[in-house]
Amino acid sequence: MRTLTISDLSVSYDKQAVIKNLSLTLSRAEIVALLGPNGAGKSTLIRAITGVVPVSQGTVCLDQIDLLSLSALERARRIAVVPQHALLPDNFTVYEIVLLGRTPYLPLWKKETGNDHATVTQALQHTNLENLKDRFVGDLSGGERQRVLIARSLAQEPDVLLLDEPTAHLDLKHQASILRLIKSLATTKNIAILLTMHNINQAAKCADSVALIANGKIQSYGSPADVYTPENLSKAYDTPVEVITHSENGLPFVTIHDTL
């Protein structure tokens, strides 16, 4: 079982530390949610893992493979990312966008093989996009576009999938649909999933474990029931909260403490 291990990772912008000696481990079929206030370092961690921003110290390894020492193409065969703000060309079809996920496997100037097209078809099936494969991206809803991005990532056949705010700017129906998809992918595709989220109640329902980040450090890590305490959350978000146990699913449910 492949494991992603982040060890003593630090990232700085203009000599200002954003992430400080952060360590985290993910295994296959596991979903870990990164929670924390704006500016805590969640998106920066995603960018650091994928090599978009340089790290000042620490390692990111998939088993014994140092991901940060690989080329961008080699890294893309092992780890895929769905960014928070992704620009997609409106005049490309869904199929063409998802096919771009095979780029790390294509020799220069070589055409896609039957295996590449089969992998794309499977990605479309997993994301329920088969009936939209010939539609232009510009004609899709926000939720459908998000599924296209996830399908493109699946076409990379990654061991690890990173998602930065996958439900941002979506209505409730599409938020629920994307979260169901993410949960199913962890098990059916047997991949490790790390995602950042602002909605901590959604994270409790979706993730196996949560990492609460503030000031570039993990303040608490564990199951939602262990991490979601008034003390932990109030300190991290710098605002008083209340935590109750949901009567139907037994999960913690967080509300802002009424101070008005």
C-alpha positions in Angstrom: 0.0 0.0 0.0 1.6 3.2 -1.1 1.9 6.0 1.4 2.5 9.8 1.0 4.7 11.1 3.7 5.3 14.8 4.3 8.1 15.4 6.7 9.2 18.6 8.4 8.1 20.7 5.4 8.6 24.4 5.5 7.7 27.0 2.9 8.4 30.7 2.9 7.3 33.7 0.7 9.6 36.7 0.7 11.4 35.2 3.8 8.1 35.0 5.6 7.4 31.5 6.8 4.0 30.2 5.6 4.3 26.5 6.5 6.6 25.5 9.4 8.0 22.0 10.0 4.7 20.4 8.9 4.5 16.6 8.9 1.5 14.5 7.6 1.0 11.0 6.3 -1.7 9.7 3.9 -2.4 6.1 2.9 -4.3 4.6 0.0 -8.1 4.8 0.2 -7.9 7.4 2.9 -9.4 10.9 2.8 -7.7 13.7 4.8 -9.2 17.2 5.0 -7.1 20.2 5.6 -9.0 22.7 7.7 -8.1 26.2 9.0 -8.7 29.9 8.6 -7.8 31.9 5.5 -4.0 32.3 5.2 -3.3 29.2 7.4 -1.3 27.6 4.6 -3.7 25.0 3.2 -3.4 26.0 -0.5 0.3 26.6 -0.1 0.7 23.0 1.2 -1.1 21.7 -1.9 1.2 23.8 -4.2 4.3 22.6 -2.3 3.4 18.9 -2.6 3.0 19.3 -6.4 6.3 21.3 -6.8 4.6 24.5 -7.8 6.2 26.5 -5.0 9.7 25.7 -3.7 10.2 24.3 -0.2 12.8 25.7 2.2 13.2 22.4 4.0 11.6 19.0 4.3 10.6 16.1 2.0 7.5 14.8 0.2 7.8 11.1 -0.5 5.6 8.4 -2.0 6.9 5.3 -0.3 10.7 5.8 -0.9 10.3 8.1 -4.0 11.2 11.7 -3.3 8.5 13.5 -5.3 10.2 16.9 -5.2 13.3 15.5 -6.9 11.3 14.2 -9.9 10.5 16.1 -13.1 7.1 17.6 -13.5 6.0 14.9 -15.9 7.3 12.1 -13.6 5.6 13.6 -10.6 2.3 13.9 -12.6 2.3 10.2 -13.1 2.0 9.7 -9.4 0.1 12.7 -8.0 -2.7 14.8 -9.5 -4.2 18.0 -8.4 -7.6 19.7 -8.9 -6.8 23.4 -8.3 -9.2 25.9 -6.8 -9.2 28.2 -9.8 -8.7 26.4 -13.0 -9.2 28.0 -16.4 -10.6 25.7 -19.0 -10.9 26.6 -22.8 -14.5 26.9 -23.6 -14.1 25.5 -27.1 -12.7 22.2 -26.0 -14.9 19.2 -25.5 -15.1 17.3 -22.2 -13.3 14.4 -23.8 -10.5 16.6 -25.1 -10.0 18.1 -21.6 -9.9 14.7 -19.9 -7.5 13.4 -22.6 -5.1 16.1 -21.4 -4.6 14.0 -18.3 -2.7 11.5 -20.4 0.0 14.1 -21.3 2.5 12.7 -18.7 2.5 9.4 -20.5 2.8 10.6 -24.1 6.2 10.7 -25.8 6.9 13.9 -27.6 5.0 14.2 -30.9 3.4 10.8 -30.4 -0.4 10.2 -30.7 -2.5 8.7 -28.0 -2.8 4.9 -27.9 -5.8 2.7 -27.4 -4.8 2.4 -23.7 -4.9 6.2 -23.3 -8.4 6.4 -24.8 -9.5 3.5 -22.6 -8.2 5.2 -19.5 -10.1 8.4 -20.5 -13.3 6.5 -21.0 -12.9 4.9 -17.5 -12.3 8.3 -16.0 -15.5 9.6 -17.7 -17.4 6.6 -16.3 -16.2 7.2 -12.8 -17.3 10.8 -12.9 -20.6 10.2 -14.6 -19.6 12.3 -17.6 -20.0 9.8 -20.5 -23.1 11.5 -21.8 -21.4 14.9 -21.8 -18.1 13.8 -23.4 -18.9 15.6 -26.7 -20.2 18.8 -25.0 -18.1 22.0 -25.1 -16.7 23.0 -21.7 -18.2 26.5 -22.1 -21.7 25.0 -22.1 -21.3 23.2 -18.7 -22.5 24.2 -15.3 -20.0 24.8 -12.4 -20.6 21.3 -11.0 -20.1 19.7 -14.3 -16.8 21.6 -14.9 -15.6 20.4 -11.5 -16.3 16.8 -12.5 -14.3 17.4 -15.7 -11.3 18.5 -13.7 -11.6 15.5 -11.4 -11.9 13.2 -14.5 -8.8 14.8 -16.0 -6.9 14.1 -12.8 -8.1 10.5 -12.8 -6.8 10.1 -16.3 -3.3 10.6 -14.9 -3.8 7.4 -12.9 -2.4 8.9 -9.8 -1.6 7.3 -6.5 -2.6 10.6 -4.7 -5.3 13.1 -5.6 -5.1 16.6 -4.2 -8.2 18.9 -4.3 -8.1 22.6 -3.3 -11.6 23.7 -2.2 -13.4 21.3 -4.5 -16.9 22.5 -3.5 -16.2 26.3 -3.7 -18.7 28.4 -5.6 -21.1 25.4 -6.1 -24.7 25.2 -5.0 -25.8 22.7 -2.4 -26.8 20.0 -4.9 -23.5 20.1 -6.7 -21.5 20.3 -3.4 -23.2 17.1 -2.3 -22.6 15.4 -5.7 -18.9 16.3 -5.7 -18.4 15.1 -2.1 -20.1 11.8 -2.9 -17.8 11.4 -5.9 -14.7 12.1 -3.8 -15.7 9.5 -1.2 -16.4 6.8 -3.9 -13.1 7.5 -5.6 -11.0 6.8 -2.5 -12.3 3.3 -2.3 -13.1 2.4 -6.0 -9.8 3.8 -7.3 -7.8 3.0 -4.1 -6.1 6.3 -4.0 -5.1 8.7 -1.2 -7.0 11.9 -1.2 -6.0 15.2 0.4 -8.4 18.1 0.1 -8.7 21.6 1.6 -12.1 22.8 2.8 -13.7 25.8 4.4 -16.9 24.0 5.3 -15.9 22.1 8.4 -19.3 20.3 8.7 -19.0 18.9 5.2 -15.4 17.8 6.0 -16.7 15.9 9.0 -19.0 13.9 6.7 -16.5 13.4 3.9 -13.1 12.8 5.5 -11.6 9.9 7.5 -9.2 12.3 9.2 -8.8 16.0 9.5 -5.7 18.2 10.0 -6.5 21.5 11.6 -3.9 24.1 10.4 -3.3 27.6 11.8 -0.2 29.8 11.4 1.4 27.2 9.1 1.3 24.4 11.6 -0.9 21.5 12.3 -2.7 22.3 15.6 -4.6 19.1 15.8 -4.9 15.9 13.8 -7.3 12.9 14.0 -10.9 11.9 13.4 -13.4 14.7 13.3 -14.7 13.6 16.7 -11.3 14.0 18.2 -10.3 17.3 16.4 -13.7 19.1 16.6 -13.6 20.4 20.1 -14.7 24.0 21.0 -11.1 24.6 22.3 -9.4 23.4 19.2 -11.6 25.2 16.7 -12.1 28.4 18.7 -8.3 28.8 19.0 -7.6 28.0 15.3 -10.3 30.2 13.9 -10.0 32.9 16.5 -13.8 32.9 17.1 -15.9 31.1 19.7 -17.7 28.0 18.4 -20.0 25.4 19.8 -19.8 21.7 18.9 -22.8 19.3 19.2 -23.2 15.7 18.2 -25.6 15.3 15.2 -28.6 13.2 16.3 -28.7 11.2 13.1 -25.1 10.4 12.0 -23.3 10.9 15.4 -20.8 13.2 13.8 -19.7 16.5 15.4 -21.6 19.6 14.1 -20.1 23.0 14.5 -21.9 26.4 14.9 -20.6 29.8 15.7 -21.2 30.7 19.3 -24.0 33.3 19.5 -22.4 36.4 21.1 -24.9 38.9 19.8 
